[in-house]
Amino acid sequence: MIERYSREPMSGLWTEKARYEYWWKVEVAALSVRVDRGEVPSSALAKIQTAAAFTPEEINDVEAEVHHDIIAFLTVIANHVGPESRYIHMGLTSSDIVDTAFALQIKEATKLILDNISALRVILRRRAIEYKDTPSVGRTHGIHAEPTVFGLKFAQWEDEFARHETRLHECMERVLVGKLSGAVGNYGHTDPEMEETVMERLGLGVSAISTQVVSRDRHAEFLNNLALIASTIEKIAVEIRHLQRTEVGEAYEPFGKKQKGSSAMPHKRNPILCERLSGMARLIRGYAVTGLENIALWHERDTSHSSTERVIFPDACIALDYMMHILIRVLDGLDVRPQKMHDNLYATRGVLASEKVLHALIDKGWTREKSYATVQACAKAALEESIPFIEVLLKDGEVAAALPREILEALAVLEPRYEFIDKIYKRLSIIE
């Protein structure tokens, strides 16, 4: 079980230092292509790669004066490199570097998210198999409905994460693109061939058309995918929170031996991890909304998106990474109580057999309307008077004539149809 979360390596992708290193990777890739094309001497590239240096502190000092991050970055490097620095950033604009480097950061962050999804799917499949034959109460509107098996919860969650995995892979084809098309996107001082070669070396696709920036619908799609994942995490967290309620008591998130639940009430065992997940999902959905707002920019670009992206992308990726680690911990250590599930299954005096009795009466020739009204009245009496459902049914002469006690007793066995559970698991490839 994972006991403690480390922010590395996800947070390491989003530091100032990492951002500048990604910028430099793009600048060097562009330079190397110009060398191959005979536009820059190879000796200059060698000198640049040897002499180039920068620190966030140096860049911040210059940026405090020039109020432009890329210019500050280039100025610091030029101070270290000397005359050969004139070849750096040739024909490029700031967003050529920033947006292409941004794609590289997203690429690495996505790898970590996909790793987390894989880990979650392994746990969910294991727990789905573990509780495949464990009967429990199915609930709709929070009210007892029909018997089901507890393993189906894990199976459904695993299926949902499988879709998230697919969406992320599909999304990356659209998000992981760079551009070197210049100040307004028309290759005024570069050319498409150079752009394509640089992106190939960086392992990115090419934005087929761009303005000064890559269109932000791509980034909004990525953030919305993160929001979808966060919402599934919250869905699981809410379910566990309900299952942990005193009145239900069917499953509990992990609780350490020295853990305390309340400063005032020693008996408390609160679902604080799942509550934390519910709250953090709201943050990530908010970041997704900001990503949608960033799509509409003035003309070929403005910078209204830039300030928000410096916050929402690191925060969303780090927060989601944290949430997934917490969820792994919760699911791996989930304290499941099958006996309590059995008790809850029979807590409603057997009325969960109402649909089976309804169908049995219809099979005897009763109209659906008469069958429904009769079964509903008997179920109501059983619940209100705390009488076994079968006994109430047998007090009704017409029901007793149609369905003798031995038939009703067979119908009152609250077990799901396990053969169909197996079919669901086979559809999901959880079992063969």
SULZI-V78562 format. One line per field, one symbol per residue. burial: b if it has 24 or more other C-alpha atoms within 12 Angstrom, else e. A space follows every 10 residues. Layout:
# SULZI-V78562
burial: ???
This chain:
# SULZI-V78562
burial: eeeeeeeeeb bebbbbebbb bbbbbbbbbb bbbbeeeeeb eeebbeebbe ebbbbeebbb ebeeeeeebb bbbbbbbbee beebbebbbb bbbbbbbbbb bbbbbbbbbb ebbbebbbbb bbbbbebbbb bbbbbbbbee eeebbbbbbb bbbbbbbbbb bbbbbebbee bbbbbbbbbb bbbbbbbeeb ebebbbbbbe ebbbbbbeeb bbbbbbbbbb bbbbbbbbbb bbbbbbbbbb bbbbeeebbb bbbbbeeeee eeeeeeeebb bbbbbbbbbb bbbbbbbbbb bbebbeeeee beeebbeebe ebbbbbbbbb bbbbbbbbbb bbebebebeb bbebbbbbbb bbbbbbbbeb beeeeeeeee beebbbebbb bbeeeeebbb bbbbeeeebe ebbbeeebee bbbbbbeeee bbebbeebeb ee
